[in-house]
Structures are given as structure tokens and as C-alpha cells.
């Protein structure tokens, strides 16, 4: 009886962990992760970009100097776990303009 009870308890804990792992990331976590990835990207250098998320849809805004940076920011954001879609509202203003 004790072995059966121990088995059921272990199974319940394992099932809870598996279900928790499949839970989608919430928007606050997504925003934090996107900000970290953008700030750490050598091309984007995105510490100054604004990031918002609602139901997994990430909106990027702010200003970068090149279209390469804008495109890369969208790709970096899309790779973050929990992101369903990226709306890239970043504008391009070349340096010195």
C-alpha cells in the first residue's frame, strides 16, 4: 500500500512538471526575453527599442540606422519562446539625418 501511494505521489508530481513545461510564456516574460535578446545582438544593438506584447504578439518600435537592423530585430524577436507574431514598427533614420 505504501509503495502504491509513493508511486501515485511521484506520478502526480511528474505530471504537474510536464504540464507546467507546456504552459506558454506570459507577455511580461516574453517582453523581458525579447529585450535581452535585442540588447545583446551585435547587429541590432537594440537596448533603446521599445517592446510590447499582448497574447504573444510582440510589437517593436523605435529608431535604428539601417534596414538590416530593423529586419534583424524582427527575426530575433520571432525566435523568442512564446512569440506568435511580430509587428515591426521600427523606423529607419540613417545616422546624420
mmCIF file as gemmi writes it, N, C-alpha and C atoms, coordinates in Angstrom:
data_model
loop_
_atom_site.group_PDB
_atom_site.id
_atom_site.type_symbol
_atom_site.label_atom_id
_atom_site.label_alt_id
_atom_site.label_comp_id
_atom_site.label_asym_id
_atom_site.label_entity_id
_atom_site.label_seq_id
_atom_site.pdbx_PDB_ins_code
_atom_site.Cartn_x
_atom_site.Cartn_y
_atom_site.Cartn_z
_atom_site.occupancy
_atom_site.B_iso_or_equiv
_atom_site.pdbx_formal_charge
_atom_site.auth_seq_id
_atom_site.auth_asym_id
_atom_site.pdbx_PDB_model_num
ATOM 1 N N . UNK Axp A 1 ? 0.825 -1.188 0 1 0 ? 1 A 1
ATOM 2 C CA . UNK Axp A 1 ? 0 0 0 1 0 ? 1 A 1
ATOM 3 C C . UNK Axp A 1 ? 0.874 1.259 0 1 0 ? 1 A 1
ATOM 4 N N . UNK Axp A 2 ? 1.931 1.259 0.789 1 0 ? 2 A 1
ATOM 5 C CA . UNK Axp A 2 ? 2.82 2.397 0.871 1 0 ? 2 A 1
ATOM 6 C C . UNK Axp A 2 ? 3.536 2.633 -0.465 1 0 ? 2 A 1
ATOM 7 N N . UNK Axp A 3 ? 3.91 1.533 -1.133 1 0 ? 3 A 1
ATOM 8 C CA . UNK Axp A 3 ? 4.568 1.659 -2.44 1 0 ? 3 A 1
ATOM 9 C C . UNK Axp A 3 ? 3.616 2.264 -3.461 1 0 ? 3 A 1
ATOM 10 N N . UNK Axp A 4 ? 2.36 1.854 -3.427 1 0 ? 4 A 1
ATOM 11 C CA . UNK Axp A 4 ? 1.356 2.38 -4.357 1 0 ? 4 A 1
ATOM 12 C C . UNK Axp A 4 ? 1.149 3.871 -4.107 1 0 ? 4 A 1
ATOM 13 N N . UNK Axp A 5 ? 1.06 4.256 -2.864 1 0 ? 5 A 1
ATOM 14 C CA . UNK Axp A 5 ? 0.881 5.659 -2.507 1 0 ? 5 A 1
ATOM 15 C C . UNK Axp A 5 ? 2.095 6.487 -2.937 1 0 ? 5 A 1
ATOM 16 N N . UNK Axp A 6 ? 3.285 5.962 -2.744 1 0 ? 6 A 1
ATOM 17 C CA . UNK Axp A 6 ? 4.508 6.649 -3.17 1 0 ? 6 A 1
ATOM 18 C C . UNK Axp A 6 ? 4.545 6.799 -4.682 1 0 ? 6 A 1
ATOM 19 N N . UNK Axp A 7 ? 4.152 5.762 -5.391 1 0 ? 7 A 1
ATOM 20 C CA . UNK Axp A 7 ? 4.114 5.804 -6.854 1 0 ? 7 A 1
ATOM 21 C C . UNK Axp A 7 ? 3.126 6.864 -7.336 1 0 ? 7 A 1
ATOM 22 N N . UNK Axp A 8 ? 1.945 6.893 -6.745 1 0 ? 8 A 1
ATOM 23 C CA . UNK Axp A 8 ? 0.939 7.872 -7.152 1 0 ? 8 A 1
ATOM 24 C C . UNK Axp A 8 ? 1.404 9.304 -6.878 1 0 ? 8 A 1
ATOM 25 N N . UNK Axp A 9 ? 2.05 9.518 -5.756 1 0 ? 9 A 1
ATOM 26 C CA . UNK Axp A 9 ? 2.566 10.835 -5.425 1 0 ? 9 A 1
ATOM 27 C C . UNK Axp A 9 ? 3.645 11.256 -6.422 1 0 ? 9 A 1
ATOM 28 N N . UNK Axp A 10 ? 4.564 10.361 -6.727 1 0 ? 10 A 1
ATOM 29 C CA . UNK Axp A 10 ? 5.626 10.655 -7.692 1 0 ? 10 A 1
ATOM 30 C C . UNK Axp A 10 ? 5.041 10.926 -9.074 1 0 ? 10 A 1
ATOM 31 N N . UNK Axp A 11 ? 4.059 10.157 -9.469 1 0 ? 11 A 1
ATOM 32 C CA . UNK Axp A 11 ? 3.407 10.341 -10.766 1 0 ? 11 A 1
ATOM 33 C C . UNK Axp A 11 ? 2.712 11.697 -10.834 1 0 ? 11 A 1
ATOM 34 N N . UNK Axp A 12 ? 2.049 12.072 -9.768 1 0 ? 12 A 1
ATOM 35 C CA . UNK Axp A 12 ? 1.353 13.366 -9.726 1 0 ? 12 A 1
ATOM 36 C C . UNK Axp A 12 ? 2.332 14.525 -9.858 1 0 ? 12 A 1
ATOM 37 N N . UNK Axp A 13 ? 3.45 14.435 -9.163 1 0 ? 13 A 1
ATOM 38 C CA . UNK Axp A 13 ? 4.46 15.485 -9.25 1 0 ? 13 A 1
ATOM 39 C C . UNK Axp A 13 ? 5.05 15.576 -10.652 1 0 ? 13 A 1
ATOM 40 N N . UNK Axp A 14 ? 5.338 14.445 -11.245 1 0 ? 14 A 1
ATOM 41 C CA . UNK Axp A 14 ? 5.896 14.413 -12.59 1 0 ? 14 A 1
ATOM 42 C C . UNK Axp A 14 ? 4.901 14.974 -13.601 1 0 ? 14 A 1
ATOM 43 N N . UNK Axp A 15 ? 3.639 14.595 -13.481 1 0 ? 15 A 1
ATOM 44 C CA . UNK Axp A 15 ? 2.607 15.099 -14.388 1 0 ? 15 A 1
ATOM 45 C C . UNK Axp A 15 ? 2.486 16.618 -14.257 1 0 ? 15 A 1
ATOM 46 N N . UNK Axp A 16 ? 2.562 17.136 -13.05 1 0 ? 16 A 1
ATOM 47 C CA . UNK Axp A 16 ? 2.5 18.579 -12.837 1 0 ? 16 A 1
ATOM 48 C C . UNK Axp A 16 ? 3.652 19.31 -13.488 1 0 ? 16 A 1
ATOM 49 N N . UNK Axp A 17 ? 4.842 18.74 -13.414 1 0 ? 17 A 1
ATOM 50 C CA . UNK Axp A 17 ? 6.008 19.353 -14.049 1 0 ? 17 A 1
ATOM 51 C C . UNK Axp A 17 ? 5.886 19.363 -15.562 1 0 ? 17 A 1
ATOM 52 N N . UNK Axp A 18 ? 5.388 18.288 -16.117 1 0 ? 18 A 1
ATOM 53 C CA . UNK Axp A 18 ? 5.226 18.2 -17.572 1 0 ? 18 A 1
ATOM 54 C C . UNK Axp A 18 ? 4.196 19.215 -18.044 1 0 ? 18 A 1
ATOM 55 N N . UNK Axp A 19 ? 3.098 19.324 -17.342 1 0 ? 19 A 1
ATOM 56 C CA . UNK Axp A 19 ? 2.063 20.28 -17.735 1 0 ? 19 A 1
ATOM 57 C C . UNK Axp A 19 ? 2.56 21.714 -17.586 1 0 ? 19 A 1
ATOM 58 N N . UNK Axp A 20 ? 3.327 21.995 -16.573 1 0 ? 20 A 1
ATOM 59 C CA . UNK Axp A 20 ? 3.859 23.342 -16.366 1 0 ? 20 A 1
ATOM 60 C C . UNK Axp A 20 ? 4.857 23.702 -17.467 1 0 ? 20 A 1
ATOM 61 N N . UNK Axp A 21 ? 5.607 22.739 -17.953 1 0 ? 21 A 1
ATOM 62 C CA . UNK Axp A 21 ? 6.589 22.995 -19.005 1 0 ? 21 A 1
ATOM 63 C C . UNK Axp A 21 ? 5.912 23.35 -20.319 1 0 ? 21 A 1
ATOM 64 N N . UNK Axp A 22 ? 4.71 22.853 -20.556 1 0 ? 22 A 1
ATOM 65 C CA . UNK Axp A 22 ? 3.994 23.138 -21.794 1 0 ? 22 A 1
ATOM 66 C C . UNK Axp A 22 ? 3.231 24.452 -21.743 1 0 ? 22 A 1
ATOM 67 N N . UNK Axp A 23 ? 3.16 25.076 -20.598 1 0 ? 23 A 1
ATOM 68 C CA . UNK Axp A 23 ? 2.417 26.315 -20.432 1 0 ? 23 A 1
ATOM 69 C C . UNK Axp A 23 ? 3.109 27.422 -21.219 1 0 ? 23 A 1
ATOM 70 N N . UNK Axp A 24 ? 2.37 28.172 -22.036 1 0 ? 24 A 1
ATOM 71 C CA . UNK Axp A 24 ? 3.003 29.233 -22.81 1 0 ? 24 A 1
ATOM 72 C C . UNK Axp A 24 ? 3.517 30.347 -21.898 1 0 ? 24 A 1
ATOM 73 N N . UNK Axp A 25 ? 4.568 30.997 -22.355 1 0 ? 25 A 1
ATOM 74 C CA . UNK Axp A 25 ? 5.151 32.087 -21.583 1 0 ? 25 A 1
ATOM 75 C C . UNK Axp A 25 ? 4.183 33.262 -21.535 1 0 ? 25 A 1
ATOM 76 N N . UNK Axp A 26 ? 4.139 33.972 -20.409 1 0 ? 26 A 1
ATOM 77 C CA . UNK Axp A 26 ? 3.243 35.125 -20.351 1 0 ? 26 A 1
ATOM 78 C C . UNK Axp A 26 ? 3.912 36.326 -21.017 1 0 ? 26 A 1
ATOM 79 N N . UNK Axp A 27 ? 3.12 37.363 -21.274 1 0 ? 27 A 1
ATOM 80 C CA . UNK Axp A 27 ? 3.601 38.504 -22.038 1 0 ? 27 A 1
ATOM 81 C C . UNK Axp A 27 ? 4.753 39.236 -21.354 1 0 ? 27 A 1
ATOM 82 N N . UNK Axp A 28 ? 4.737 39.34 -20.041 1 0 ? 28 A 1
ATOM 83 C CA . UNK Axp A 28 ? 5.833 40.014 -19.344 1 0 ? 28 A 1
ATOM 84 C C . UNK Axp A 28 ? 7.157 39.287 -19.541 1 0 ? 28 A 1
ATOM 85 N N . UNK Axp A 29 ? 7.111 37.975 -19.473 1 0 ? 29 A 1
ATOM 86 C CA . UNK Axp A 29 ? 8.322 37.174 -19.695 1 0 ? 29 A 1
ATOM 87 C C . UNK Axp A 29 ? 8.794 37.326 -21.136 1 0 ? 29 A 1
ATOM 88 N N . UNK Axp A 30 ? 7.851 37.32 -22.064 1 0 ? 30 A 1
ATOM 89 C CA . UNK Axp A 30 ? 8.201 37.479 -23.478 1 0 ? 30 A 1
ATOM 90 C C . UNK Axp A 30 ? 8.881 38.827 -23.708 1 0 ? 30 A 1
ATOM 91 N N . UNK Axp A 31 ? 8.307 39.9 -23.166 1 0 ? 31 A 1
ATOM 92 C CA . UNK Axp A 31 ? 8.894 41.232 -23.327 1 0 ? 31 A 1
ATOM 93 C C . UNK Axp A 31 ? 10.314 41.255 -22.77 1 0 ? 31 A 1
ATOM 94 N N . UNK Axp A 32 ? 10.503 40.707 -21.581 1 0 ? 32 A 1
ATOM 95 C CA . UNK Axp A 32 ? 11.833 40.683 -20.978 1 0 ? 32 A 1
ATOM 96 C C . UNK Axp A 32 ? 12.826 39.92 -21.839 1 0 ? 32 A 1
ATOM 97 N N . UNK Axp A 33 ? 12.417 38.762 -22.331 1 0 ? 33 A 1
ATOM 98 C CA . UNK Axp A 33 ? 13.314 37.94 -23.143 1 0 ? 33 A 1
ATOM 99 C C . UNK Axp A 33 ? 13.658 38.623 -24.463 1 0 ? 33 A 1
ATOM 100 N N . UNK Axp A 34 ? 12.673 39.257 -25.099 1 0 ? 34 A 1
ATOM 101 C CA . UNK Axp A 34 ? 12.936 39.957 -26.36 1 0 ? 34 A 1
ATOM 102 C C . UNK Axp A 34 ? 13.902 41.114 -26.114 1 0 ? 34 A 1
ATOM 103 N N . UNK Axp A 35 ? 13.696 41.868 -25.054 1 0 ? 35 A 1
ATOM 104 C CA . UNK Axp A 35 ? 14.601 42.99 -24.736 1 0 ? 35 A 1
ATOM 105 C C . UNK Axp A 35 ? 16.037 42.508 -24.534 1 0 ? 35 A 1
ATOM 106 N N . UNK Axp A 36 ? 16.18 41.429 -23.806 1 0 ? 36 A 1
ATOM 107 C CA . UNK Axp A 36 ? 17.516 40.876 -23.554 1 0 ? 36 A 1
ATOM 108 C C . UNK Axp A 36 ? 18.17 40.45 -24.867 1 0 ? 36 A 1
ATOM 109 N N . UNK Axp A 37 ? 17.417 39.754 -25.7 1 0 ? 37 A 1
ATOM 110 C CA . UNK Axp A 37 ? 17.973 39.274 -26.974 1 0 ? 37 A 1
ATOM 111 C C . UNK Axp A 37 ? 18.338 40.437 -27.894 1 0 ? 37 A 1
ATOM 112 N N . UNK Axp A 38 ? 17.484 41.457 -27.953 1 0 ? 38 A 1
ATOM 113 C CA . UNK Axp A 38 ? 17.767 42.606 -28.817 1 0 ? 38 A 1
ATOM 114 C C . UNK Axp A 38 ? 18.983 43.379 -28.321 1 0 ? 38 A 1
ATOM 115 N N . UNK Axp A 39 ? 19.061 43.599 -27.021 1 0 ? 39 A 1
ATOM 116 C CA . UNK Axp A 39 ? 20.18 44.351 -26.455 1 0 ? 39 A 1
ATOM 117 C C . UNK Axp A 39 ? 21.504 43.623 -26.655 1 0 ? 39 A 1
ATOM 118 N N . UNK Axp A 40 ? 21.461 42.299 -26.662 1 0 ? 40 A 1
ATOM 119 C CA . UNK Axp A 40 ? 22.673 41.507 -26.812 1 0 ? 40 A 1
ATOM 120 C C . UNK Axp A 40 ? 23.057 41.21 -28.244 1 0 ? 40 A 1
ATOM 121 N N . UNK Axp A 41 ? 22.225 41.591 -29.191 1 0 ? 41 A 1
ATOM 122 C CA . UNK Axp A 41 ? 22.506 41.28 -30.592 1 0 ? 41 A 1
ATOM 123 C C . UNK Axp A 41 ? 23.502 42.293 -31.16 1 0 ? 41 A 1
ATOM 124 N N . UNK Axp A 42 ? 24.559 41.802 -31.78 1 0 ? 42 A 1
ATOM 125 C CA . UNK Axp A 42 ? 25.628 42.654 -32.301 1 0 ? 42 A 1
ATOM 126 C C . UNK Axp A 42 ? 25.17 43.527 -33.468 1 0 ? 42 A 1
ATOM 127 N N . UNK Axp A 43 ? 24.172 43.095 -34.209 1 0 ? 43 A 1
ATOM 128 C CA . UNK Axp A 43 ? 23.689 43.871 -35.355 1 0 ? 43 A 1
ATOM 129 C C . UNK Axp A 43 ? 22.648 44.891 -34.907 1 0 ? 43 A 1
ATOM 130 N N . UNK Axp A 44 ? 21.705 44.454 -34.107 1 0 ? 44 A 1
ATOM 131 C CA . UNK Axp A 44 ? 20.602 45.321 -33.691 1 0 ? 44 A 1
ATOM 132 C C . UNK Axp A 44 ? 21.056 46.371 -32.691 1 0 ? 44 A 1
ATOM 133 N N . UNK Axp A 45 ? 21.835 45.942 -31.7 1 0 ? 45 A 1
ATOM 134 C CA . UNK Axp A 45 ? 22.243 46.838 -30.615 1 0 ? 45 A 1
ATOM 135 C C . UNK Axp A 45 ? 21.005 47.536 -30.062 1 0 ? 45 A 1
ATOM 136 N N . UNK Axp A 46 ? 19.982 46.722 -29.756 1 0 ? 46 A 1
ATOM 137 C CA . UNK Axp A 46 ? 18.633 47.226 -29.518 1 0 ? 46 A 1
ATOM 138 C C . UNK Axp A 46 ? 18.263 47.6 -28.119 1 0 ? 46 A 1
ATOM 139 N N . UNK Axp A 47 ? 19.178 48.084 -27.315 1 0 ? 47 A 1
ATOM 140 C CA . UNK Axp A 47 ? 18.822 48.47 -25.963 1 0 ? 47 A 1
ATOM 141 C C . UNK Axp A 47 ? 17.806 49.599 -25.909 1 0 ? 47 A 1
ATOM 142 N N . UNK Axp A 48 ? 17.717 50.416 -26.96 1 0 ? 48 A 1
ATOM 143 C CA . UNK Axp A 48 ? 16.811 51.555 -26.968 1 0 ? 48 A 1
ATOM 144 C C . UNK Axp A 48 ? 15.48 51.307 -27.648 1 0 ? 48 A 1
ATOM 145 N N . UNK Axp A 49 ? 15.24 50.102 -28.112 1 0 ? 49 A 1
ATOM 146 C CA . UNK Axp A 49 ? 13.979 49.806 -28.786 1 0 ? 49 A 1
ATOM 147 C C . UNK Axp A 49 ? 12.888 49.493 -27.772 1 0 ? 49 A 1
ATOM 148 N N . UNK Axp A 50 ? 11.668 49.876 -28.109 1 0 ? 50 A 1
ATOM 149 C CA . UNK Axp A 50 ? 10.525 49.58 -27.247 1 0 ? 50 A 1
ATOM 150 C C . UNK Axp A 50 ? 9.93 48.238 -27.657 1 0 ? 50 A 1
ATOM 151 N N . UNK Axp A 51 ? 9.551 47.456 -26.665 1 0 ? 51 A 1
ATOM 152 C CA . UNK Axp A 51 ? 8.969 46.135 -26.9 1 0 ? 51 A 1
ATOM 153 C C . UNK Axp A 51 ? 7.679 46.038 -26.107 1 0 ? 51 A 1
ATOM 154 N N . UNK Axp A 52 ? 6.615 45.59 -26.761 1 0 ? 52 A 1
ATOM 155 C CA . UNK Axp A 52 ? 5.341 45.364 -26.092 1 0 ? 52 A 1
ATOM 156 C C . UNK Axp A 52 ? 4.832 44.005 -26.554 1 0 ? 52 A 1
ATOM 157 N N . UNK Axp A 53 ? 4.027 43.361 -25.721 1 0 ? 53 A 1
ATOM 158 C CA . UNK Axp A 53 ? 3.457 42.068 -26.094 1 0 ? 53 A 1
ATOM 159 C C . UNK Axp A 53 ? 2.037 41.954 -25.57 1 0 ? 53 A 1
ATOM 160 N N . UNK Axp A 54 ? 1.182 41.363 -26.38 1 0 ? 54 A 1
ATOM 161 C CA . UNK Axp A 54 ? -0.188 41.084 -25.967 1 0 ? 54 A 1
ATOM 162 C C . UNK Axp A 54 ? -0.58 39.75 -26.587 1 0 ? 54 A 1
ATOM 163 N N . UNK Axp A 55 ? -0.853 38.787 -25.719 1 0 ? 55 A 1
ATOM 164 C CA . UNK Axp A 55 ? -1.228 37.434 -26.156 1 0 ? 55 A 1
ATOM 165 C C . UNK Axp A 55 ? -0.213 36.834 -27.112 1 0 ? 55 A 1
ATOM 166 N N . UNK Axp A 56 ? 1.059 37.089 -26.851 1 0 ? 56 A 1
ATOM 167 C CA . UNK Axp A 56 ? 2.12 36.51 -27.665 1 0 ? 56 A 1
ATOM 168 C C . UNK Axp A 56 ? 2.454 37.28 -28.927 1 0 ? 56 A 1
ATOM 169 N N . UNK Axp A 57 ? 1.729 38.364 -29.198 1 0 ? 57 A 1
ATOM 170 C CA . UNK Axp A 57 ? 2.027 39.204 -30.36 1 0 ? 57 A 1
ATOM 171 C C . UNK Axp A 57 ? 2.927 40.335 -29.884 1 0 ? 57 A 1
ATOM 172 N N . UNK Axp A 58 ? 4.15 40.361 -30.399 1 0 ? 58 A 1
ATOM 173 C CA . UNK Axp A 58 ? 5.157 41.335 -29.982 1 0 ? 58 A 1
ATOM 174 C C . UNK Axp A 58 ? 5.169 42.499 -30.962 1 0 ? 58 A 1
ATOM 175 N N . UNK Axp A 59 ? 5.148 43.714 -30.411 1 0 ? 59 A 1
ATOM 176 C CA . UNK Axp A 59 ? 5.257 44.922 -31.224 1 0 ? 59 A 1
ATOM 177 C C . UNK Axp A 59 ? 6.571 45.605 -30.888 1 0 ? 59 A 1
ATOM 178 N N . UNK Axp A 60 ? 7.362 45.854 -31.928 1 0 ? 60 A 1
ATOM 179 C CA . UNK Axp A 60 ? 8.64 46.541 -31.781 1 0 ? 60 A 1
ATOM 180 C C . UNK Axp A 60 ? 8.501 47.96 -32.306 1 0 ? 60 A 1
ATOM 181 N N . UNK Axp A 61 ? 9.087 48.925 -31.591 1 0 ? 61 A 1
ATOM 182 C CA . UNK Axp A 61 ? 9.083 50.296 -32.081 1 0 ? 61 A 1
ATOM 183 C C . UNK Axp A 61 ? 10.366 50.975 -31.639 1 0 ? 61 A 1
ATOM 184 N N . UNK Axp A 62 ? 10.645 52.085 -32.286 1 0 ? 62 A 1
ATOM 185 C CA . UNK Axp A 62 ? 11.869 52.809 -32.018 1 0 ? 62 A 1
ATOM 186 C C . UNK Axp A 62 ? 12.561 53.146 -33.327 1 0 ? 62 A 1
ATOM 187 N N . UNK Axp A 63 ? 13.807 53.553 -33.233 1 0 ? 63 A 1
ATOM 188 C CA . UNK Axp A 63 ? 14.553 54 -34.409 1 0 ? 63 A 1
ATOM 189 C C . UNK Axp A 63 ? 15.882 53.255 -34.492 1 0 ? 63 A 1
ATOM 190 N N . UNK Axp A 64 ? 16.205 52.799 -35.706 1 0 ? 64 A 1
ATOM 191 C CA . UNK Axp A 64 ? 17.51 52.214 -35.994 1 0 ? 64 A 1
ATOM 192 C C . UNK Axp A 64 ? 18.096 52.918 -37.212 1 0 ? 64 A 1
ATOM 193 N N . UNK Axp A 65 ? 19.368 52.688 -37.477 1 0 ? 65 A 1
ATOM 194 C CA . UNK Axp A 65 ? 20.052 53.385 -38.563 1 0 ? 65 A 1
ATOM 195 C C . UNK Axp A 65 ? 19.933 52.68 -39.915 1 0 ? 65 A 1
ATOM 196 N N . UNK Axp A 66 ? 19.705 51.353 -39.915 1 0 ? 66 A 1
ATOM 197 C CA . UNK Axp A 66 ? 19.703 50.616 -41.185 1 0 ? 66 A 1
ATOM 198 C C . UNK Axp A 66 ? 18.528 49.645 -41.268 1 0 ? 66 A 1
ATOM 199 N N . UNK Axp A 67 ? 18.188 49.295 -42.503 1 0 ? 67 A 1
ATOM 200 C CA . UNK Axp A 67 ? 17.136 48.305 -42.71 1 0 ? 67 A 1
ATOM 201 C C . UNK Axp A 67 ? 17.587 46.924 -42.228 1 0 ? 67 A 1
ATOM 202 N N . UNK Axp A 68 ? 18.893 46.692 -42.276 1 0 ? 68 A 1
ATOM 203 C CA . UNK Axp A 68 ? 19.433 45.42 -41.778 1 0 ? 68 A 1
ATOM 204 C C . UNK Axp A 68 ? 19.139 45.269 -40.283 1 0 ? 68 A 1
ATOM 205 N N . UNK Axp A 69 ? 19.289 46.355 -39.523 1 0 ? 69 A 1
ATOM 206 C CA . UNK Axp A 69 ? 18.99 46.313 -38.095 1 0 ? 69 A 1
ATOM 207 C C . UNK Axp A 69 ? 17.497 46.071 -37.85 1 0 ? 69 A 1
ATOM 208 N N . UNK Axp A 70 ? 16.655 46.732 -38.625 1 0 ? 70 A 1
ATOM 209 C CA . UNK Axp A 70 ? 15.209 46.557 -38.474 1 0 ? 70 A 1
ATOM 210 C C . UNK Axp A 70 ? 14.809 45.116 -38.755 1 0 ? 70 A 1
ATOM 211 N N . UNK Axp A 71 ? 15.283 44.567 -39.865 1 0 ? 71 A 1
ATOM 212 C CA . UNK Axp A 71 ? 14.952 43.189 -40.227 1 0 ? 71 A 1
ATOM 213 C C . UNK Axp A 71 ? 15.461 42.202 -39.182 1 0 ? 71 A 1
ATOM 214 N N . UNK Axp A 72 ? 16.678 42.423 -38.736 1 0 ? 72 A 1
ATOM 215 C CA . UNK Axp A 72 ? 17.275 41.528 -37.738 1 0 ? 72 A 1
ATOM 216 C C . UNK Axp A 72 ? 16.496 41.574 -36.427 1 0 ? 72 A 1
ATOM 217 N N . UNK Axp A 73 ? 16.038 42.746 -36.017 1 0 ? 73 A 1
ATOM 218 C CA . UNK Axp A 73 ? 15.264 42.88 -34.775 1 0 ? 73 A 1
ATOM 219 C C . UNK Axp A 73 ? 14.001 42.03 -34.847 1 0 ? 73 A 1
ATOM 220 N N . UNK Axp A 74 ? 13.322 42.05 -35.974 1 0 ? 74 A 1
ATOM 221 C CA . UNK Axp A 74 ? 12.114 41.229 -36.142 1 0 ? 74 A 1
ATOM 222 C C . UNK Axp A 74 ? 12.428 39.751 -36.067 1 0 ? 74 A 1
ATOM 223 N N . UNK Axp A 75 ? 13.523 39.337 -36.676 1 0 ? 75 A 1
ATOM 224 C CA . UNK Axp A 75 ? 13.911 37.923 -36.655 1 0 ? 75 A 1
ATOM 225 C C . UNK Axp A 75 ? 14.312 37.47 -35.252 1 0 ? 75 A 1
ATOM 226 N N . UNK Axp A 76 ? 15.053 38.324 -34.556 1 0 ? 76 A 1
ATOM 227 C CA . UNK Axp A 76 ? 15.476 37.988 -33.188 1 0 ? 76 A 1
ATOM 228 C C . UNK Axp A 76 ? 14.251 37.836 -32.292 1 0 ? 76 A 1
ATOM 229 N N . UNK Axp A 77 ? 13.322 38.774 -32.389 1 0 ? 77 A 1
ATOM 230 C CA . UNK Axp A 77 ? 12.112 38.727 -31.563 1 0 ? 77 A 1
ATOM 231 C C . UNK Axp A 77 ? 11.278 37.485 -31.867 1 0 ? 77 A 1
ATOM 232 N N . UNK Axp A 78 ? 11.191 37.12 -33.124 1 0 ? 78 A 1
ATOM 233 C CA . UNK Axp A 78 ? 10.366 35.973 -33.527 1 0 ? 78 A 1
ATOM 234 C C . UNK Axp A 78 ? 10.886 34.655 -32.964 1 0 ? 78 A 1
ATOM 235 N N . UNK Axp A 79 ? 12.171 34.587 -32.648 1 0 ? 79 A 1
ATOM 236 C CA . UNK Axp A 79 ? 12.762 33.354 -32.147 1 0 ? 79 A 1
ATOM 237 C C . UNK Axp A 79 ? 12.544 33.127 -30.652 1 0 ? 79 A 1
ATOM 238 N N . UNK Axp A 80 ? 12.035 34.127 -29.953 1 0 ? 80 A 1
ATOM 239 C CA . UNK Axp A 80 ? 11.823 34.004 -28.51 1 0 ? 80 A 1
ATOM 240 C C . UNK Axp A 80 ? 10.628 33.097 -28.244 1 0 ? 80 A 1
ATOM 241 N N . UNK Axp A 81 ? 10.792 32.209 -27.28 1 0 ? 81 A 1
ATOM 242 C CA . UNK Axp A 81 ? 9.738 31.261 -26.941 1 0 ? 81 A 1
ATOM 243 C C . UNK Axp A 81 ? 8.463 31.999 -26.519 1 0 ? 81 A 1
ATOM 244 N N . UNK Axp A 82 ? 7.354 31.598 -27.091 1 0 ? 82 A 1
ATOM 245 C CA . UNK Axp A 82 ? 6.064 32.185 -26.753 1 0 ? 82 A 1
ATOM 246 C C . UNK Axp A 82 ? 5.604 33.25 -27.732 1 0 ? 82 A 1
ATOM 247 N N . UNK Axp A 83 ? 6.505 33.734 -28.595 1 0 ? 83 A 1
ATOM 248 C CA . UNK Axp A 83 ? 6.138 34.756 -29.571 1 0 ? 83 A 1
ATOM 249 C C . UNK Axp A 83 ? 5.371 34.097 -30.713 1 0 ? 83 A 1
ATOM 250 N N . UNK Axp A 84 ? 4.16 34.595 -30.95 1 0 ? 84 A 1
ATOM 251 C CA . UNK Axp A 84 ? 3.318 34.057 -32.021 1 0 ? 84 A 1
ATOM 252 C C . UNK Axp A 84 ? 3.444 34.875 -33.302 1 0 ? 84 A 1
ATOM 253 N N . UNK Axp A 85 ? 3.68 36.172 -33.134 1 0 ? 85 A 1
ATOM 254 C CA . UNK Axp A 85 ? 3.757 37.082 -34.277 1 0 ? 85 A 1
ATOM 255 C C . UNK Axp A 85 ? 4.557 38.308 -33.859 1 0 ? 85 A 1
ATOM 256 N N . UNK Axp A 86 ? 5.222 38.948 -34.834 1 0 ? 86 A 1
ATOM 257 C CA . UNK Axp A 86 ? 5.958 40.174 -34.565 1 0 ? 86 A 1
ATOM 258 C C . UNK Axp A 86 ? 5.421 41.277 -35.478 1 0 ? 86 A 1
ATOM 259 N N . UNK Axp A 87 ? 5.057 42.405 -34.869 1 0 ? 87 A 1
ATOM 260 C CA . UNK Axp A 87 ? 4.677 43.602 -35.607 1 0 ? 87 A 1
ATOM 261 C C . UNK Axp A 87 ? 5.863 44.546 -35.503 1 0 ? 87 A 1
ATOM 262 N N . UNK Axp A 88 ? 6.541 44.772 -36.628 1 0 ? 88 A 1
ATOM 263 C CA . UNK Axp A 88 ? 7.773 45.544 -36.626 1 0 ? 88 A 1
ATOM 264 C C . UNK Axp A 88 ? 7.486 46.979 -37.054 1 0 ? 88 A 1
ATOM 265 N N . UNK Axp A 89 ? 7.298 47.867 -36.065 1 0 ? 89 A 1
ATOM 266 C CA . UNK Axp A 89 ? 7.041 49.283 -36.316 1 0 ? 89 A 1
ATOM 267 C C . UNK Axp A 89 ? 8.302 50.131 -36.16 1 0 ? 89 A 1
ATOM 268 N N . UNK Axp A 90 ? 9.45 49.515 -36.234 1 0 ? 90 A 1
ATOM 269 C CA . UNK Axp A 90 ? 10.717 50.239 -36.117 1 0 ? 90 A 1
ATOM 270 C C . UNK Axp A 90 ? 10.891 51.112 -37.355 1 0 ? 90 A 1
ATOM 271 N N . UNK Axp A 91 ? 11.333 52.344 -37.132 1 0 ? 91 A 1
ATOM 272 C CA . UNK Axp A 91 ? 11.61 53.235 -38.244 1 0 ? 91 A 1
ATOM 273 C C . UNK Axp A 91 ? 13.112 53.33 -38.478 1 0 ? 91 A 1
ATOM 274 N N . UNK Axp A 92 ? 13.463 53.644 -39.699 1 0 ? 92 A 1
ATOM 275 C CA . UNK Axp A 92 ? 14.871 53.744 -40.091 1 0 ? 92 A 1
ATOM 276 C C . UNK Axp A 92 ? 15.213 55.215 -40.297 1 0 ? 92 A 1
ATOM 277 N N . UNK Axp A 93 ? 16.184 55.679 -39.54 1 0 ? 93 A 1
ATOM 278 C CA . UNK Axp A 93 ? 16.702 57.031 -39.698 1 0 ? 93 A 1
ATOM 279 C C . UNK Axp A 93 ? 18.214 56.928 -39.749 1 0 ? 93 A 1
ATOM 280 N N . UNK Axp A 94 ? 18.787 57.027 -40.959 1 0 ? 94 A 1
ATOM 281 C CA . UNK Axp A 94 ? 20.234 56.917 -41.061 1 0 ? 94 A 1
ATOM 282 C C . UNK Axp A 94 ? 20.944 57.947 -40.178 1 0 ? 94 A 1
ATOM 283 N N . UNK Axp A 95 ? 22.089 57.569 -39.662 1 0 ? 95 A 1
ATOM 284 C CA . UNK Axp A 95 ? 22.872 58.446 -38.786 1 0 ? 95 A 1
ATOM 285 C C . UNK Axp A 95 ? 23.239 59.709 -39.554 1 0 ? 95 A 1
ATOM 286 N N . UNK Axp A 96 ? 23.08 60.869 -38.892 1 0 ? 96 A 1
ATOM 287 C CA . UNK Axp A 96 ? 23.418 62.129 -39.502 1 0 ? 96 A 1
ATOM 288 C C . UNK Axp A 96 ? 22.268 62.76 -40.264 1 0 ? 96 A 1
ATOM 289 N N . UNK Axp A 97 ? 21.104 62.169 -40.227 1 0 ? 97 A 1
ATOM 290 C CA . UNK Axp A 97 ? 19.947 62.726 -40.943 1 0 ? 97 A 1
ATOM 291 C C . UNK Axp A 97 ? 18.985 63.323 -39.968 1 0 ? 97 A 1
